[in-house]
Amino acid sequence: MRKLIVEQRSLFDQAINLLLSIFKPEKELKLMDTLLNENPDILDAIHVDLTHSTNKSGRKGLSAERVLRAAVLKQYKGYSYRELRKRINDGVSLRWFTRFNSDRVPHYTSLQKAIKSIRVQTWERINDYLMQFAKDRKLENGCSMRADTTVAESNIAYPVDARLLNDSVRVLTRLMQRAVELVPGLNFAFSKRSRRAKKRCYQIVMAKGPKAEQVRKKHYKDLIKVAHEVFDMANVCCKKLKGSAHLEALALHEQLDHFLTLAAVAIEQSERRVLEGEKVPVDEKIVSIFEEHTDIIKRGKSQCPTEFGHKILVVSGKSGLFTQFDTLRGNPSDDSLVPDILTKHEQQYQQAPWYFAGDRRFFSTANEELAYEAGVKKISICKPGYRSNERQEHEKQPWFKRLQRFRSGIEGLISGLMRGYGLKRCVWKGWEAFQSYVGLSIVTFNLQKIARLM
């Protein structure tokens, strides 16, 4: 069973302590170390996720303390898992911070598996512990609140129907080939179409000139034909795998069934869009067969009219800490998020904020009434569209403008979160992993911010 911390120190750890007097850790690492030591509840939350399995056999694995500190270090420095393992192994101060000391640093895949096993609910709980710590130390009193939304991209290429079809052909062909090699006695009509699909995809993307649309449509017809042929072969293979008693057959059947479902959507989507000229609704589209959870988001931004990922809600206080965060499905309107924001804030601070600020997308008359009823003294959200003379005078008041300037500060915080903590693009695979990645980024940002404020 995993340990919470490694209590017994090695004899060789004395050498680490000696080297630390020469190679001193960064100031922020020392402050974050102090902060983590003063919040033991954080380790308890991590330990629950790492020990949820009832299996008591096997090796003990990494302690909760080492997993947490390695995760924070990875996001704080922007390391990949390979680089994380290498840096910890070579650095005295990083060995000290992650508590590996003179012990052997495990393989990067072990670090990856342990870090990704921490759920988003745990990161939310850890963030609540940090907000309570900030409240007790009077770093954040919850009197002022500002909210905004941003988009974290999924780790996908720009979606094009030709690329979706090519990916479907490539993945289904690879799985069928693996089934033929691993499952004995599996007989079905199998032939590769990957090269032809790749060539057609390239021709579609590179088509230029006045007749480019006609050329693309011609190549699309052939690519869709190839996709249908591969789909039919994979469907037969999937049925035969289901009836096989071989050990590898079950896993391959599940994978084929998963990608056949997505390939069917990609083929139908391409036929409707390209051949029939139909506008397919957003909820009937997919943009990737690898990250099928990805949402299509339009926020009216001129520089990026369409984004592919998930909308992230962040709420900040006057201290610059993110007191709340949430990863949203679809593209809900910002004004629908205000009631939950106020409810969560009241749970954290046992009172409504005195001041609440947001951009015009959070505005609705119902939200203003709800905020005032909840106990908010002043709410500053500009009304979009037509404004009466009375509304214009209301928004010209000094306190309203002051709160709008306060609101604009969250833009810089989001920019720092995107550039410095990896939230521009989530590189973890799957919806649950996407949420956990966002949680890790927010918690790491808040740890570093509290360390600076201490």
VEXKETI-875977 format. One record per residue (C-alpha): residue in three letters; x, y, z. Coordinates in steps of 0.05 Angstrom, whole numbers. Layout:
<site res="ALA" u="X" v="Y" w="Z"/>
...
***
This chain:
<site res="MET" u="0" v="0" w="0"/>
<site res="ARG" u="24" v="70" w="-17"/>
<site res="LYS" u="50" v="113" w="39"/>
<site res="LEU" u="29" v="183" w="54"/>
<site res="ILE" u="101" v="205" w="64"/>
<site res="VAL" u="168" v="170" w="67"/>
<site res="GLU" u="187" v="178" w="140"/>
<site res="GLN" u="251" v="137" w="143"/>
<site res="ARG" u="308" v="176" w="113"/>
<site res="SER" u="368" v="143" w="81"/>
<site res="LEU" u="438" v="150" w="108"/>
<site res="PHE" u="459" v="182" w="42"/>
<site res="ASP" u="407" v="238" w="51"/>
<site res="GLN" u="459" v="273" w="94"/>
<site res="ALA" u="498" v="286" w="30"/>
<site res="ILE" u="436" v="320" w="1"/>
<site res="ASN" u="430" v="365" w="61"/>
<site res="LEU" u="503" v="384" w="55"/>
<site res="LEU" u="496" v="399" w="-20"/>
<site res="LEU" u="435" v="443" w="-6"/>
<site res="SER" u="480" v="490" w="32"/>
<site res="ILE" u="519" v="500" w="-32"/>
<site res="PHE" u="465" v="493" w="-86"/>
<site res="LYS" u="409" v="532" w="-52"/>
<site res="PRO" u="337" v="521" w="-77"/>
<site res="GLU" u="298" v="577" w="-110"/>
<site res="LYS" u="263" v="624" w="-62"/>
<site res="GLU" u="194" v="607" w="-90"/>
<site res="LEU" u="208" v="532" w="-84"/>
<site res="LYS" u="226" v="541" w="-11"/>
<site res="LEU" u="163" v="582" w="1"/>
<site res="MET" u="119" v="530" w="-35"/>
<site res="ASP" u="153" v="476" w="7"/>
<site res="THR" u="133" v="513" w="70"/>
<site res="LEU" u="63" v="523" w="45"/>
<site res="LEU" u="54" v="449" w="29"/>
<site res="ASN" u="82" v="430" w="97"/>
<site res="GLU" u="31" v="475" w="132"/>
<site res="ASN" u="-27" v="442" w="96"/>
<site res="PRO" u="-26" v="368" w="111"/>
<site res="ASP" u="-98" v="360" w="88"/>
<site res="ILE" u="-73" v="367" w="17"/>
<site res="LEU" u="-32" v="303" w="24"/>
<site res="ASP" u="-92" v="266" w="53"/>
<site res="ALA" u="-133" v="284" w="-9"/>
<site res="ILE" u="-79" v="260" w="-56"/>
<site res="HIS" u="-69" v="196" w="-16"/>
<site res="VAL" u="-143" v="177" w="-23"/>
<site res="ASP" u="-137" v="179" w="-99"/>
<site res="LEU" u="-73" v="139" w="-100"/>
<site res="THR" u="-101" v="85" w="-55"/>
<site res="HIS" u="-172" v="78" w="-81"/>
<site res="SER" u="-155" v="9" w="-109"/>
<site res="THR" u="-171" v="-50" w="-62"/>
<site res="ASN" u="-111" v="-89" w="-88"/>
<site res="LYS" u="-60" v="-93" w="-31"/>
<site res="SER" u="-8" v="-134" w="-68"/>
<site res="GLY" u="51" v="-110" w="-109"/>
<site res="ARG" u="100" v="-55" w="-96"/>
<site res="LYS" u="83" v="4" w="-51"/>
<site res="GLY" u="92" v="56" w="-106"/>
<site res="LEU" u="106" v="130" w="-99"/>
<site res="SER" u="84" v="164" w="-36"/>
<site res="ALA" u="29" v="216" w="-39"/>
<site res="GLU" u="78" v="271" w="-20"/>
<site res="ARG" u="125" v="255" w="-77"/>
<site res="VAL" u="69" v="251" w="-128"/>
<site res="LEU" u="40" v="318" w="-107"/>
<site res="ARG" u="106" v="354" w="-107"/>
<site res="ALA" u="127" v="323" w="-174"/>
<site res="ALA" u="61" v="345" w="-205"/>
<site res="VAL" u="68" v="416" w="-179"/>
<site res="LEU" u="141" v="420" w="-203"/>
<site res="LYS" u="122" v="394" w="-272"/>
<site res="GLN" u="69" v="447" w="-282"/>
<site res="TYR" u="108" v="502" w="-249"/>
<site res="LYS" u="169" v="491" w="-293"/>
<site res="GLY" u="131" v="469" w="-356"/>
<site res="TYR" u="169" v="403" w="-360"/>
<site res="SER" u="148" v="342" w="-400"/>
<site res="TYR" u="148" v="276" w="-361"/>
<site res="ARG" u="214" v="256" w="-391"/>
<site res="GLU" u="246" v="322" w="-373"/>
<site res="LEU" u="214" v="321" w="-304"/>
<site res="ARG" u="247" v="255" w="-288"/>
<site res="LYS" u="313" v="278" w="-317"/>
<site res="ARG" u="313" v="344" w="-279"/>
<site res="ILE" u="295" v="312" w="-212"/>
<site res="ASN" u="348" v="260" w="-222"/>
<site res="ASP" u="402" v="311" w="-237"/>
<site res="GLY" u="383" v="368" w="-191"/>
<site res="VAL" u="398" v="370" w="-116"/>
<site res="SER" u="346" v="424" w="-101"/>
<site res="LEU" u="292" v="388" w="-141"/>
<site res="ARG" u="307" v="323" w="-106"/>
<site res="TRP" u="298" v="360" w="-40"/>
<site res="PHE" u="233" v="393" w="-62"/>
<site res="THR" u="202" v="329" w="-88"/>
<site res="ARG" u="227" v="290" w="-27"/>
<site res="PHE" u="263" v="238" w="-69"/>
<site res="ASN" u="329" v="259" w="-35"/>
<site res="SER" u="380" v="203" w="-48"/>
<site res="ASP" u="328" v="152" w="-71"/>
<site res="ARG" u="323" v="128" w="-142"/>
<site res="VAL" u="277" v="170" w="-185"/>
<site res="PRO" u="226" v="124" w="-220"/>
<site res="HIS" u="215" v="119" w="-295"/>
<site res="TYR" u="177" v="177" w="-326"/>
<site res="THR" u="118" v="131" w="-343"/>
<site res="SER" u="110" v="116" w="-268"/>
<site res="LEU" u="108" v="191" w="-253"/>
<site res="GLN" u="57" v="201" w="-309"/>
<site res="LYS" u="11" v="145" w="-285"/>
<site res="ALA" u="13" v="170" w="-213"/>
<site res="ILE" u="1" v="243" w="-230"/>
<site res="LYS" u="-56" v="230" w="-279"/>
<site res="SER" u="-91" v="186" w="-227"/>
<site res="ILE" u="-109" v="248" w="-186"/>
<site res="ARG" u="-181" v="268" w="-202"/>
<site res="VAL" u="-207" v="337" w="-215"/>
<site res="GLN" u="-250" v="334" w="-152"/>
<site res="THR" u="-186" v="326" w="-112"/>
<site res="TRP" u="-154" v="387" w="-145"/>
<site res="GLU" u="-217" v="427" w="-129"/>
<site res="ARG" u="-213" v="404" w="-57"/>
<site res="ILE" u="-139" v="423" w="-54"/>
<site res="ASN" u="-156" v="492" w="-82"/>
<site res="ASP" u="-208" v="500" w="-28"/>
<site res="TYR" u="-155" v="483" w="25"/>
<site res="LEU" u="-109" v="536" w="-5"/>
<site res="MET" u="-165" v="588" w="-5"/>
<site res="GLN" u="-179" v="572" w="68"/>
<site res="PHE" u="-105" v="581" w="83"/>
<site res="ALA" u="-104" v="647" w="46"/>
<site res="LYS" u="-166" v="669" w="85"/>
<site res="ASP" u="-135" v="650" w="152"/>
<site res="ARG" u="-71" v="688" w="134"/>
<site res="LYS" u="-113" v="747" w="111"/>
<site res="LEU" u="-86" v="743" w="40"/>
<site res="GLU" u="-155" v="739" w="10"/>
<site res="ASN" u="-219" v="762" w="46"/>
<site res="GLY" u="-269" v="748" w="-9"/>
<site res="CYS" u="-298" v="818" w="-8"/>
<site res="SER" u="-284" v="832" w="-81"/>
<site res="MET" u="-296" v="782" w="-137"/>
<site res="ARG" u="-286" v="783" w="-212"/>
<site res="ALA" u="-304" v="728" w="-262"/>
<site res="ASP" u="-285" v="711" w="-333"/>
<site res="THR" u="-283" v="653" w="-382"/>
<site res="THR" u="-229" v="629" w="-429"/>
<site res="VAL" u="-217" v="569" w="-473"/>
<site res="ALA" u="-165" v="515" w="-464"/>
<site res="GLU" u="-150" v="480" w="-530"/>
<site res="SER" u="-151" v="405" w="-538"/>
<site res="ASN" u="-88" v="372" w="-565"/>
<site res="ILE" u="-114" v="363" w="-636"/>
<site res="ALA" u="-96" v="387" w="-706"/>
<site res="TYR" u="-143" v="437" w="-739"/>
<site res="PRO" u="-204" v="396" w="-757"/>
<site res="VAL" u="-214" v="383" w="-831"/>
<site res="ASP" u="-262" v="330" w="-858"/>
<site res="ALA" u="-207" v="300" w="-901"/>
<site res="ARG" u="-161" v="293" w="-841"/>
<site res="LEU" u="-217" v="260" w="-800"/>
<site res="LEU" u="-228" v="209" w="-855"/>
<site res="ASN" u="-154" v="196" w="-863"/>
<site res="ASP" u="-146" v="187" w="-788"/>
<site res="SER" u="-205" v="139" w="-787"/>
<site res="VAL" u="-175" v="97" w="-844"/>
<site res="ARG" u="-106" v="97" w="-812"/>
<site res="VAL" u="-129" v="77" w="-742"/>
<site res="LEU" u="-178" v="23" w="-765"/>
<site res="THR" u="-126" v="-6" w="-812"/>
<site res="ARG" u="-75" v="-8" w="-756"/>
<site res="LEU" u="-122" v="-44" w="-709"/>
<site res="MET" u="-142" v="-95" w="-762"/>
<site res="GLN" u="-70" v="-109" w="-778"/>
<site res="ARG" u="-55" v="-119" w="-704"/>
<site res="ALA" u="-114" v="-167" w="-699"/>
<site res="VAL" u="-90" v="-208" w="-758"/>
<site res="GLU" u="-21" v="-214" w="-726"/>
<site res="LEU" u="-42" v="-229" w="-655"/>
<site res="VAL" u="-107" v="-269" w="-661"/>
<site res="PRO" u="-96" v="-337" w="-694"/>
<site res="GLY" u="-149" v="-363" w="-741"/>
<site res="LEU" u="-179" v="-294" w="-755"/>
<site res="ASN" u="-200" v="-296" w="-828"/>
<site res="PHE" u="-233" v="-238" w="-863"/>
<site res="ALA" u="-222" v="-197" w="-927"/>
<site res="PHE" u="-168" v="-148" w="-906"/>
<site res="SER" u="-129" v="-100" w="-950"/>
<site res="LYS" u="-94" v="-36" w="-934"/>
<site res="ARG" u="-121" v="31" w="-959"/>
<site res="SER" u="-77" v="77" w="-917"/>
<site res="ARG" u="-32" v="100" w="-973"/>
<site res="ARG" u="-90" v="117" w="-1019"/>
<site res="ALA" u="-127" v="154" w="-964"/>
<site res="LYS" u="-65" v="194" w="-945"/>
<site res="LYS" u="-54" v="214" w="-1017"/>
<site res="ARG" u="-126" v="237" w="-1026"/>
<site res="CYS" u="-123" v="277" w="-961"/>
<site res="TYR" u="-59" v="312" w="-985"/>
<site res="GLN" u="-91" v="328" w="-1052"/>
<site res="ILE" u="-153" v="357" w="-1019"/>
<site res="VAL" u="-113" v="402" w="-972"/>
<site res="MET" u="-65" v="426" w="-1027"/>
<site res="ALA" u="-118" v="439" w="-1081"/>
<site res="LYS" u="-111" v="510" w="-1108"/>
<site res="GLY" u="-134" v="552" w="-1166"/>
<site res="PRO" u="-201" v="571" w="-1196"/>
<site res="LYS" u="-224" v="498" w="-1201"/>
<site res="ALA" u="-201" v="479" w="-1131"/>
<site res="GLU" u="-271" v="467" w="-1105"/>
<site res="GLN" u="-287" v="417" w="-1161"/>
<site res="VAL" u="-220" v="382" w="-1150"/>
<site res="ARG" u="-232" v="376" w="-1076"/>
<site res="LYS" u="-301" v="348" w="-1087"/>
<site res="LYS" u="-274" v="296" w="-1135"/>
<site res="HIS" u="-220" v="273" w="-1086"/>
<site res="TYR" u="-270" v="274" w="-1028"/>
<site res="LYS" u="-314" v="225" w="-1065"/>
<site res="ASP" u="-256" v="177" w="-1072"/>
<site res="LEU" u="-234" v="187" w="-1000"/>
<site res="ILE" u="-304" v="174" w="-974"/>
<site res="LYS" u="-308" v="112" w="-1017"/>
<site res="VAL" u="-242" v="87" w="-986"/>
<site res="ALA" u="-268" v="103" w="-916"/>
<site res="HIS" u="-331" v="62" w="-929"/>
<site res="GLU" u="-289" v="3" w="-953"/>
<site res="VAL" u="-245" v="5" w="-892"/>
<site res="PHE" u="-305" v="14" w="-846"/>
<site res="ASP" u="-339" v="-48" w="-875"/>
<site res="MET" u="-275" v="-89" w="-866"/>
<site res="ALA" u="-266" v="-65" w="-795"/>
<site res="ASN" u="-339" v="-80" w="-780"/>
<site res="VAL" u="-330" v="-153" w="-802"/>
<site res="CYS" u="-266" v="-158" w="-762"/>
<site res="CYS" u="-300" v="-130" w="-700"/>
<site res="LYS" u="-355" v="-182" w="-704"/>
<site res="LYS" u="-305" v="-239" w="-712"/>
<site res="LEU" u="-264" v="-213" w="-653"/>
<site res="LYS" u="-326" v="-213" w="-610"/>
<site res="GLY" u="-336" v="-287" w="-621"/>
<site res="SER" u="-262" v="-304" w="-610"/>
<site res="ALA" u="-238" v="-335" w="-545"/>
<site res="HIS" u="-167" v="-308" w="-552"/>
<site res="LEU" u="-141" v="-262" w="-497"/>
<site res="GLU" u="-122" v="-206" w="-544"/>
<site res="ALA" u="-189" v="-208" w="-580"/>
<site res="LEU" u="-229" v="-173" w="-526"/>
<site res="ALA" u="-184" v="-112" w="-521"/>
<site res="LEU" u="-179" v="-105" w="-596"/>
<site res="HIS" u="-255" v="-112" w="-602"/>
<site res="GLU" u="-266" v="-55" w="-553"/>
<site res="GLN" u="-218" v="-10" w="-590"/>
<site res="LEU" u="-247" v="-26" w="-658"/>
<site res="ASP" u="-318" v="-15" w="-633"/>
<site res="HIS" u="-298" v="53" w="-604"/>
<site res="PHE" u="-265" v="78" w="-667"/>
<site res="LEU" u="-318" v="48" w="-713"/>
<site res="THR" u="-370" v="91" w="-677"/>
<site res="LEU" u="-328" v="154" w="-687"/>
<site res="ALA" u="-310" v="136" w="-759"/>
<site res="ALA" u="-384" v="128" w="-776"/>
<site res="VAL" u="-397" v="198" w="-751"/>
<site res="ALA" u="-338" v="225" w="-790"/>
<site res="ILE" u="-361" v="192" w="-855"/>
<site res="GLU" u="-433" v="216" w="-848"/>
<site res="GLN" u="-409" v="286" w="-830"/>
<site res="SER" u="-365" v="289" w="-892"/>
<site res="GLU" u="-421" v="265" w="-938"/>
<site res="ARG" u="-470" v="316" w="-911"/>
<site res="ARG" u="-422" v="374" w="-911"/>
<site res="VAL" u="-382" v="362" w="-975"/>
<site res="LEU" u="-425" v="322" w="-1022"/>
<site res="GLU" u="-494" v="348" w="-1002"/>
<site res="GLY" u="-473" v="418" w="-981"/>
<site res="GLU" u="-512" v="414" w="-916"/>
<site res="LYS" u="-495" v="454" w="-854"/>
<site res="VAL" u="-486" v="402" w="-799"/>
<site res="PRO" u="-507" v="425" w="-729"/>
<site res="VAL" u="-451" v="431" w="-678"/>
<site res="ASP" u="-479" v="377" w="-632"/>
<site res="GLU" u="-477" v="327" w="-690"/>
<site res="LYS" u="-404" v="340" w="-708"/>
<site res="ILE" u="-338" v="312" w="-684"/>
<site res="VAL" u="-272" v="348" w="-693"/>
<site res="SER" u="-225" v="291" w="-674"/>
<site res="ILE" u="-229" v="216" w="-667"/>
<site res="PHE" u="-176" v="218" w="-613"/>
<site res="GLU" u="-205" v="274" w="-569"/>
<site res="GLU" u="-279" v="264" w="-585"/>
<site res="HIS" u="-300" v="304" w="-524"/>
<site res="THR" u="-273" v="369" w="-556"/>
<site res="ASP" u="-325" v="425" w="-562"/>
<site res="ILE" u="-332" v="475" w="-618"/>
<site res="ILE" u="-333" v="543" w="-586"/>
<site res="LYS" u="-349" v="611" w="-617"/>
<site res="ARG" u="-341" v="672" w="-572"/>
<site res="GLY" u="-342" v="727" w="-625"/>
<site res="LYS" u="-266" v="737" w="-622"/>
<site res="SER" u="-240" v="766" w="-688"/>
<site res="GLN" u="-171" v="735" w="-681"/>
<site res="CYS" u="-197" v="665" w="-666"/>
<site res="PRO" u="-270" v="661" w="-688"/>
<site res="THR" u="-274" v="586" w="-675"/>
<site res="GLU" u="-237" v="549" w="-619"/>
<site res="PHE" u="-233" v="475" w="-606"/>
<site res="GLY" u="-228" v="453" w="-533"/>
<site res="HIS" u="-268" v="470" w="-471"/>
<site res="LYS" u="-291" v="534" w="-438"/>
<site res="ILE" u="-259" v="547" w="-370"/>
<site res="LEU" u="-292" v="591" w="-317"/>
<site res="VAL" u="-245" v="626" w="-269"/>
<site res="VAL" u="-262" v="671" w="-210"/>
<site res="SER" u="-210" v="714" w="-177"/>
<site res="GLY" u="-207" v="758" w="-116"/>
<site res="LYS" u="-168" v="822" w="-102"/>
<site res="SER" u="-106" v="782" w="-84"/>
<site res="GLY" u="-100" v="752" w="-154"/>
<site res="LEU" u="-116" v="682" w="-130"/>
<site res="PHE" u="-165" v="639" w="-169"/>
<site res="THR" u="-217" v="624" w="-116"/>
<site res="GLN" u="-260" v="582" w="-163"/>
<site res="PHE" u="-253" v="546" w="-229"/>
<site res="ASP" u="-294" v="499" w="-271"/>
<site res="THR" u="-286" v="463" w="-338"/>
<site res="LEU" u="-351" v="468" w="-377"/>
<site res="ARG" u="-381" v="423" w="-431"/>
<site res="GLY" u="-409" v="455" w="-493"/>
<site res="ASN" u="-412" v="531" w="-498"/>
<site res="PRO" u="-459" v="555" w="-443"/>
<site res="SER" u="-473" v="629" w="-439"/>
<site res="ASP" u="-433" v="666" w="-387"/>
<site res="ASP" u="-494" v="697" w="-355"/>
<site res="SER" u="-520" v="627" w="-336"/>
<site res="LEU" u="-458" v="617" w="-293"/>
<site res="VAL" u="-470" v="674" w="-244"/>
<site res="PRO" u="-517" v="638" w="-195"/>
<site res="ASP" u="-468" v="580" w="-185"/>
<site res="ILE" u="-410" v="629" w="-176"/>
<site res="LEU" u="-447" v="666" w="-120"/>
<site res="THR" u="-468" v="601" w="-86"/>
<site res="LYS" u="-397" v="574" w="-86"/>
<site res="HIS" u="-369" v="639" w="-60"/>
<site res="GLU" u="-419" v="639" w="-2"/>
<site res="GLN" u="-398" v="568" w="15"/>
<site res="GLN" u="-325" v="589" w="17"/>
<site res="TYR" u="-331" v="654" w="55"/>
<site res="GLN" u="-399" v="647" w="90"/>
<site res="GLN" u="-423" v="712" w="59"/>
<site res="ALA" u="-435" v="743" w="-9"/>
<site res="PRO" u="-380" v="787" w="-38"/>
<site res="TRP" u="-387" v="861" w="-28"/>
<site res="TYR" u="-366" v="876" w="-100"/>
<site res="PHE" u="-376" v="834" w="-162"/>
<site res="ALA" u="-348" v="851" w="-231"/>
<site res="GLY" u="-353" v="817" w="-298"/>
<site res="ASP" u="-353" v="833" w="-372"/>
<site res="ARG" u="-416" v="845" w="-413"/>
<site res="ARG" u="-426" v="771" w="-428"/>
<site res="PHE" u="-445" v="760" w="-355"/>
<site res="PHE" u="-500" v="812" w="-357"/>
<site res="SER" u="-573" v="799" w="-347"/>
<site res="THR" u="-625" v="837" w="-307"/>
<site res="ALA" u="-641" v="772" w="-269"/>
<site res="ASN" u="-567" v="765" w="-250"/>
<site res="GLU" u="-564" v="836" w="-222"/>
<site res="GLU" u="-627" v="824" w="-181"/>
<site res="LEU" u="-602" v="757" w="-157"/>
<site res="ALA" u="-534" v="787" w="-136"/>
<site res="TYR" u="-567" v="844" w="-97"/>
<site res="GLU" u="-614" v="795" w="-63"/>
<site res="ALA" u="-555" v="751" w="-44"/>
<site res="GLY" u="-522" v="810" w="-9"/>
<site res="VAL" u="-476" v="839" w="-61"/>
<site res="LYS" u="-469" v="914" w="-48"/>
<site res="LYS" u="-445" v="936" w="-116"/>
<site res="ILE" u="-445" v="898" w="-182"/>
<site res="SER" u="-408" v="923" w="-243"/>
<site res="ILE" u="-427" v="889" w="-308"/>
<site res="CYS" u="-435" v="931" w="-371"/>
<site res="LYS" u="-500" v="921" w="-408"/>
<site res="PRO" u="-491" v="901" w="-481"/>
<site res="GLY" u="-533" v="931" w="-536"/>
<site res="TYR" u="-582" v="988" w="-525"/>
<site res="ARG" u="-574" v="1027" w="-459"/>
<site res="SER" u="-624" v="1077" w="-434"/>
<site res="ASN" u="-602" v="1145" w="-408"/>
<site res="GLU" u="-612" v="1120" w="-337"/>
<site res="ARG" u="-568" v="1059" w="-351"/>
<site res="GLN" u="-514" v="1102" w="-383"/>
<site res="GLU" u="-512" v="1147" w="-321"/>
<site res="HIS" u="-508" v="1086" w="-277"/>
<site res="GLU" u="-448" v="1059" w="-314"/>
<site res="LYS" u="-413" v="1127" w="-312"/>
<site res="GLN" u="-410" v="1127" w="-236"/>
<site res="PRO" u="-339" v="1126" w="-207"/>
<site res="TRP" u="-349" v="1062" w="-167"/>
<site res="PHE" u="-375" v="1026" w="-230"/>
<site res="LYS" u="-314" v="1047" w="-271"/>
<site res="ARG" u="-268" v="1029" w="-213"/>
<site res="LEU" u="-296" v="959" w="-211"/>
<site res="GLN" u="-289" v="952" w="-286"/>
<site res="ARG" u="-216" v="969" w="-280"/>
<site res="PHE" u="-212" v="917" w="-225"/>
<site res="ARG" u="-246" v="867" w="-272"/>
<site res="SER" u="-195" v="879" w="-327"/>
<site res="GLY" u="-140" v="854" w="-281"/>
<site res="ILE" u="-165" v="782" w="-289"/>
<site res="GLU" u="-145" v="785" w="-363"/>
<site res="GLY" u="-72" v="789" w="-343"/>
<site res="LEU" u="-80" v="732" w="-293"/>
<site res="ILE" u="-111" v="688" w="-347"/>
<site res="SER" u="-54" v="707" w="-395"/>
<site res="GLY" u="-3" v="686" w="-343"/>
<site res="LEU" u="-41" v="621" w="-331"/>
<site res="MET" u="-41" v="606" w="-405"/>
<site res="ARG" u="31" v="623" w="-420"/>
<site res="GLY" u="65" v="602" w="-355"/>
<site res="TYR" u="24" v="543" w="-331"/>
<site res="GLY" u="7" v="505" w="-395"/>
<site res="LEU" u="-67" v="521" w="-399"/>
<site res="LYS" u="-63" v="546" w="-470"/>
<site res="ARG" u="-67" v="474" w="-494"/>
<site res="CYS" u="-83" v="412" w="-453"/>
<site res="VAL" u="-38" v="355" w="-474"/>
<site res="TRP" u="-71" v="301" w="-431"/>
<site res="LYS" u="-117" v="252" w="-467"/>
<site res="GLY" u="-191" v="244" w="-449"/>
<site res="TRP" u="-245" v="286" w="-416"/>
<site res="GLU" u="-228" v="267" w="-344"/>
<site res="ALA" u="-155" v="279" w="-356"/>
<site res="PHE" u="-171" v="347" w="-388"/>
<site res="GLN" u="-208" v="368" w="-325"/>
<site res="SER" u="-151" v="344" w="-281"/>
<site res="TYR" u="-100" v="382" w="-323"/>
<site res="VAL" u="-139" v="446" w="-313"/>
<site res="GLY" u="-143" v="433" w="-238"/>
<site res="LEU" u="-68" v="421" w="-233"/>
<site res="SER" u="-53" v="486" w="-271"/>
<site res="ILE" u="-98" v="527" w="-226"/>
<site res="VAL" u="-71" v="496" w="-161"/>
<site res="THR" u="1" v="506" w="-183"/>
<site res="PHE" u="-14" v="579" w="-201"/>
<site res="ASN" u="-46" v="591" w="-133"/>
<site res="LEU" u="11" v="556" w="-96"/>
<site res="GLN" u="62" v="601" w="-129"/>
<site res="LYS" u="18" v="663" w="-118"/>
<site res="ILE" u="8" v="649" w="-44"/>
<site res="ALA" u="83" v="636" w="-37"/>
<site res="ARG" u="96" v="705" w="-65"/>
<site res="LEU" u="44" v="738" w="-20"/>
<site res="MET" u="70" v="704" w="44"/>
***
